[in-house]
């Protein structure tokens, strides 16, 4: 059971790390090339589409599977492997903390700044200025954390 949980931890964390890395290296640089009037609604639509059931399962699994792998007794697991799993779990939990305390409030504020149809136009430059740099900063931190978590969990699995 412990081996299966560690495999699920590695797989789930790898999927999430890949998702975060693609955002860091591809999606956000592409969005950065848009005008303010294009960037703001594009980011709003992305934020609406991401938190769907499959994403949420992976998001929750990134913490649940390493926690289970750490707490379920595993015969033959070395102390080094146990510490690697724990370190991976800590990095994954910190990733979620950054997401919940940093990125999610910015996403909520971005959504709240949208005007109803027919209302006075928003200032997309001001909306973008309040969002993009801070969001990207938090995202860089959480991406690094989850990539490190994936590396640590992978190391624990192959030792």
GIMO-V926875 format. One record per helix or strand of 3 or more residues. SS is the DSSP state (~ for helix, > for strand). FROM is the first residue (numbers start at 0). TO is the last residue. If there is no record, write none. Layout:
SS & FROM & TO
SS & FROM & TO
This chain:
~ & 1 & 31
~ & 35 & 49
~ & 52 & 70
~ & 78 & 111
~ & 123 & 157
